[in-house]
Amino acid sequence: MTMIDSKRIVFVCVENSCRSQIAEAFARLHAGPNVEVYSAGSRPSGQVNPKAIASMRELGYDLTTHTSKSLDELPRVEFDAAVTMGCGDECPFLQAKTRVDWGIPDPKHLSPEEFRGVRDLIAVKIRELLARL
């Protein structure tokens, strides 16, 4: 593939601290070198949720290398897919060929077992998304 053939995916959530960070991590793990992966928030918290870091550490991924980012920090490009994680219309419009809202519950206050369930749901949805790109 040439650079022209590369794909761009962005995962958007309000705080960019949990669901969108986990989605970005799984996409980076499974997408390959020709997919650019981003995540951002409409009102970023400024930190990655410690529960998200712990849940991804269980799978061998170091989420401490990620930062909570604003939508303003994203490149001004057309994304192949813009995925909102359940924040609905709170997420402003991004230029994208495909837009989808996964409606994933915010796991911030869930027990570790329930949090893992949300994490694993995100993993499944990432594989499905990558298969369609």
Secondary structure, 3 states (H helix, E strand, C coil): CCHHHCEEEEEEECCCCCHHHHHHHHHHHHHCCCEEEEEEECCCCCCCCHHHHHHHHCCCCCHHHCCCCEHHHCCCCCEEEEEECCCHHHCCCCCEEEEEECCCCCCCCCCHHHHHHHHHHHHHHHHHHHHHC
